[in-house]
Amino acid sequence: MKYNYSEADVLLLQSGDVRAVERWFRTFQKPLFAFILTRVSDLHDAEELCQNTFLSCLETLPLYRGTSSLFTWMCAVAKHEIADYFRKKYAKRALQLIPFGETLLPEHLHTMHDVSDTVRRVLKKLTQKERELLFLKYIDNASVKSIAHSLGMSMKSIESMLYRARKAFQRIYAEHI
């Protein structure tokens, strides 16, 4: 669906006109939510991301140049919000790899961004096979049985490899904190 938003409408919006902001929200709330919901399956998270996207759009509205439709630009902002959402979600899952991960977190890692950066650096230092196994098990939530089947290996082999991958993650993580 194409939303015709004139240059005058955008200028009113950029000036902070209350009616223009309300109209903008009413016009784009449902389609933006639908766009986000196709990428994030959790209804509550999609609602929150939609609100965050509107706030980000308001903050960055002076940067909108009109080279694309307003809705296309809003979807680009939403994609950044969604990427941040998945980075944070990924960091939380990666921490679950570490037994007692909450107690191991040092005091200087105060934000999820700090944790996410640390986890990303640790994962880069693992072997490709270790990363692949950890992603399959903890990000994709695959069972040991399905991993074994897809890799053509025994379940015992996969369990052993996962154990070693978790230990490698813990060891490298401890070096980074």
Buried (B, 14 or more C-beta within 10 A) or exposed (E): EEEEBEEEBBEBBBEEBEEBBEBBEEBBEEBBBEBBBEBBEEEEBBBBBBBBBBEBBBEEBEEBEEEEEBBEBBBEBBBEBBEBBEBBBBBBBBBEBBEEBEEBBEEEBEEBEBBBBBBEEBBEBBEEEBBBBBBBBBEEEBEBEBBBEEBEEEBEBBEEBBEBBBEBBBEBBEEEE
